[in-house]
Amino acid sequence: MKVNGFPWVGIGTGDFDRTLAFFTDVLGLKVTLQGDEVAHLAVGEGALLEIFGPKHRSSELYRQPTIAFEVEDFEAARQELIGAGVELVGEAGSWNGHAWQCFRSPDGHLFEIKQVPARTE
């Protein structure tokens, strides 16, 4: 498996508005997409912070900040995790050219592998 970086970090929050204000007003991150109980914030080139409000279905899963490792071949990386006996959490997901799979490290921390669409320059 080849990891290319950290394209995504997700965090669930009990106070969506206050958390969003912290990351935008205090840290100066720009909102790139906002919906009901979810917001995407640009962190840098190709990197995204996603905030999940308390009513969002992913809020509890991402209660602790979760880092995604970008991989070149999502399905091959997923099969490597399975072959290594790594605990997968939930089903593989996909949206708008992205694919992801949550997994637990040996000490129980939640991470993801993620494939992102090609960046256009």
Secondary structure, DSSP 8 states (H G I E B T S, - for coil): --EEEEEEEEEE-S-HHHHHHIIIIIS--EEEEEETTEEEEEEETTEEEEEE-TTSTTTTTTSS-EEEEEES-HHHHHHHHHHTT--EEEEEEEETTEEEEEEE-TTS-EEEEEE------
